[in-house]
Amino acid sequence: MLAKDIREMSEADINSRIAELERERFNLRLASGTRTLDDPLRLRVIRRAVARLKTVLREKIIGIAEANEPTRVKARRVTGRRGLKAATATNRAKRSKRA
């Protein structure tokens, strides 16, 4: 289930889907204690689907809209023993000539 599809659902539908998946997860966990499961990866799929549903539900509750464009990451600040001086292009060129 994609987040795009979940966003189109109502809060009541999301809550009912979470409850349904939690019941299925509980039954699978009980079954895994007594026998081997046919599809053991189903537990992982269910866990991730529940997390995705809860995330979208939380977004709806607090009113976050889907971000259309990614946020720009600021450039890292160079720190260390030599500080900003070591990061300049001229110093890099000088160091490469020495080696």
Backbone as a ProteinNet text record, in pm:
[ID]
protein_1_A
[PRIMARY]
MLAKDIREMSEADINSRIAELERERFNLRLASGTRTLDDPLRLRVIRRAVARLKTVLREKIIGIAEANEPTRVKARRVTGRRGLKAATATNRAKRSKRA
[TERTIARY]
84.1	0	88.9	67.8	148	93.2	182.8	142	45.2	62.5	-27.2	-170.3	-185.4	-318.2	-375.1	-290	-334	-382.8	-317	-356.3	-496.7	-543.4	-678.4	-784.5	-745.4	-839.6	-879.2	-993	-1035.2	-968.2	-976.5	-913.5	-977	-1107	-1174.9	-1129.9	-1113.8	-1065.4	-923.2	-840.5	-702.3	-699.2	-780.4	-784	-834.1	-933.1	-983.9	-880.3	-807	-702	-588.1	-553.5	-449.6	-493.3	-618.9	-669.1	-669	-707.1	-709.3	-568.2	-472.2	-334.6	-274.3	-308.3	-258.3	-312.7	-440.2	-496.6	-424.1	-399.3	-329	-187	-121.8	14.3	15.2	-82.7	-93.2	-111.1	-201.4	-225.3	-100.9	-29	93.3	201.2	211.1	310.2	277.7	149.7	110.9	142.8	110.5	135.2	284.7	366.4	510.7	571.3	505	555.2	530.9	434	399.5	438.9	451.3	485.2	561.7	614.5	681.3	576.2	599.2	503.1	527.5	420.7	432.8	508.7	479.9	543.8	593.3	713.7	762.3	787.1	807.4	829.3	700.4	588	460	458.7	527.6	534.4	601.5	708.3	779.3	692.3	624.3	538	426.3	367.7	259.8	311.5	426.8	483.5	509.9	563.7	592.8	465.4	366.2	239	171.6	176.7	118.6	192.1	324.5	401.8	366.4	351.5	315.4	177	81.8	-53.6	-53	21.4	26.6	93.6	192.5	260	165.2	92.9	-1	-114.6	-160.3	-265.2	-217.2	-94.4	-37.8	-25.5	14.2	21.6	-114.9	-219.2	-354.1	-397	-362.5	-404.8	-339.9	-209.7	-142.3	-143.7	-194.8	-216.3	-96.1	-10.7	103.5	59.5	87.1	57.7	179.9	156.5	266.5	360.2	488.8	587.5	604.2	585.7	597	740.8	825.2	964.3	1052.7	1162.8	1248.7	1315.2	1342.6	1408.7	1556.1	1614.3	1755.2	1839.4	1940.3	2028.5	2136.7	2160.2	2264.8	2401.1	2497.5	2633.4	2690.8	2768.7	2830.4	2938.9	2951.3	3055.1	3179.3	3290.6	3415.1	3471.7	3497.2	3557.3	3675.9	3746.2	3860.1	3981.3	4095.1	4217.4	4254.5	4237.9	4277.9	4163.9	4041.8	3928.4	3896.2	3846.9	3801	3915.2	4034	4145.6	4178.3	4169	4202.7	4102.3	3986.2	3881.6	3882.6	3965.5	3963.5	4025	3984.7	4030.6	4179.8	4231.5	4374.3	4459.1	4417.3	4494	4489.9	4376.5	4368.4	4463.4	4468.8	4557.3	4703.2	4737.5	4876	4914.6	4822.9	4852.7	4869.6	4790.5	4798.7	4928.8	4984.1	5111.5	5227.5	5219.2	5327.7	5337.7	5224.4	5223.6	5269.8
-117	0	123.7	209.1	328.4	442.7	531.7	645.7	735.3	741.9	822.9	771.1	637.8	577.9	598.3	592.8	608.9	751.1	848	987.8	1015.7	934.9	952.5	893	809.6	744.7	840.5	815.5	896.9	843.3	922	881.8	754.2	740.3	620	496.5	510.8	398.9	359.5	459.4	430.9	358.1	404.2	338	194.5	171.5	34.4	-55	-0.4	-78.6	-111.2	-17.9	-42.4	-155.1	-149.8	-253.7	-390.3	-392.8	-518.5	-576.9	-491.2	-539.4	-582.5	-512.9	-551.2	-687.8	-715.7	-847.9	-956.4	-928.6	-1025.8	-1048.9	-942.1	-954	-1036	-1012.6	-1089	-1237.4	-1270.2	-1410.1	-1475.8	-1402	-1456.8	-1478.7	-1387.2	-1404.6	-1525.4	-1548.1	-1667.8	-1794.5	-1790.7	-1907.2	-1934.9	-1830.5	-1851.2	-1918.4	-1909.9	-1976.2	-2125.4	-2171.2	-2313.1	-2386.3	-2312.3	-2377.2	-2279.5	-2329.4	-2239.5	-2174.5	-2049.9	-1974.2	-1999.5	-1993.9	-2008	-1889.7	-1771.1	-1649.3	-1567.9	-1596.9	-1525.5	-1376.3	-1336.2	-1194.4	-1112.9	-1181.1	-1111.2	-1027.5	-1075.6	-998.3	-863.2	-862.9	-738.7	-646.3	-701.6	-621.7	-557.9	-634.6	-581.9	-471	-493.5	-394.5	-262.8	-270.3	-148.8	-81.2	-159.5	-101.2	-27.7	-85.3	-18.8	112	109.6	231.7	338.9	298.4	392	450.6	365.5	413.1	511.4	479.5	568.1	700.7	697.1	820.6	911.9	857	937.6	987.3	904.3	946.9	1063.9	1056.2	1164.9	1292.5	1278.2	1394.3	1459.7	1377.8	1432.3	1504.7	1448	1507.1	1642.8	1652.5	1779.8	1873.3	1825.3	1913.2	1933.8	1836.5	1848.3	1806.2	1890.3	1856.1	1786.9	1709	1639	1740.8	1723	1814.8	1786	1888.8	1870.5	1870.1	1948.4	1952.3	1925.8	1857.4	1826.4	1952.4	1950.4	2064.8	2062.1	2176.9	2186.7	2171.2	2089.6	2064.8	2170.2	2230.9	2331.5	2264.6	2338.6	2286.5	2263	2158.2	2128.5	2228.8	2258.6	2349.6	2269.6	2311.4	2239	2277.5	2176.9	2201.1	2108.5	2127.9	2040.8	2121.7	2057.7	2118.3	2242.5	2237.4	2350.7	2445.7	2406.5	2494.6	2519	2637.1	2668.6	2684	2718.9	2743.3	2620	2502.2	2379.9	2347.4	2407.1	2372.6	2459	2559.7	2645.9	2574.8	2614.7	2548.7	2569.1	2686.6	2711.4	2623.2	2605.2	2519.3	2373.9	2332.4	2195.5	2177.6	2277.7	2269.2	2266	2345.2	2348.3	2212.9	2155.4	2024.6	1916.4	1922	1818.1	1829.7	1948.6	1965.4	1909.7	1920.8	1872.2	1721.9	1654.8	1509	1440.1
0	0	0	-95.9	-110.9	-25.3	16	97.3	20.4	-110.4	-193.3	-183.6	-182.6	-169.5	-29.4	69.8	208.7	232.6	170.9	190.1	138.7	45.3	-8	83.6	179.1	270.5	382.2	443.4	557.6	683.9	790.2	916.6	971.8	956.8	1006.3	928.7	797.1	716.1	755.1	781	819.9	953.2	1048.8	1180.3	1170.4	1086	1071.7	1004.1	908.1	841.2	937.4	1024.7	1125.3	1218.2	1264.5	1354.5	1286.7	1160.6	1085.7	1071.4	1038.1	1022.9	1156.5	1264.4	1396.7	1437.5	1406.6	1435.2	1356.9	1228.8	1145.5	1197.1	1237.9	1292.1	1420.3	1506.4	1630.4	1600.6	1508.7	1473.5	1414	1331.3	1272.9	1378.4	1473.9	1579.7	1666.5	1694.1	1769.1	1689.8	1562.2	1477.1	1463.1	1462.7	1446.6	1568.5	1681.5	1801.9	1801.2	1726.1	1726.7	1598.5	1488.5	1361.9	1274.6	1164.5	1071	981.5	952.6	871.7	723.2	645.6	500.8	441.5	491.9	443.4	562.8	612.4	730.9	706.5	581.6	553.2	563.1	573	587.4	714.8	820.4	944.8	920.1	843.4	813.9	729.4	632.4	545.4	626.9	716.9	800.8	891.8	952.8	1044.9	971.9	852.4	776.4	726.6	692.1	647.7	762.7	882	999.2	1026.6	1016.7	1039.5	936.6	812	705.7	731	771.5	800.6	917.1	1022.4	1138.8	1105.1	1018	977.6	902	806.7	728.9	817.8	910	1003.1	1087.9	1135.8	1215.9	1131.6	1005.5	917.8	901.9	888.2	874.1	1001.2	1115.9	1242.8	1265	1239.8	1266.4	1146.6	1032.9	918.3	828.8	819	728.7	589.4	492.9	353.3	294.2	191.8	125.9	62.7	85.7	29.5	-118.9	-200.2	-344.5	-390.9	-326.6	-367.7	-245.1	-265.9	-152	-97.7	29.9	91.1	55.7	44.5	8.2	133.4	121.6	235	235.4	351.5	361.9	352.5	302.5	290.7	430.1	439.5	568.6	599.3	722.5	765.7	796.3	742.8	763.2	898.1	978.2	1109.3	1124.7	1228.1	1253.6	1294.9	1288.8	1337.9	1258.7	1127.2	1044.5	1013.8	1043.4	1023.9	878	846.3	711.7	612.7	658.8	569	484.5	543.6	472.3	363	367.1	271.6	147	141.6	24.1	-95.1	-212.6	-335.3	-357.5	-323.5	-346.1	-256.1	-133.3	-43.8	-88.8	-143.4	-194.6	-311.8	-398.8	-514.6	-471.2	-372.4	-323	-263.9	-188.6	-127	-231.6	-338.2	-440.1	-518.9	-536.2	-607.5	-527	-394.3	-308.2	-311.2	-321.9	-312.1	-436.4
[MASK]
+++++++++++++++++++++++++++++++++++++++++++++++++++++++++++++++++++++++++++++++++++++++++++++++++++

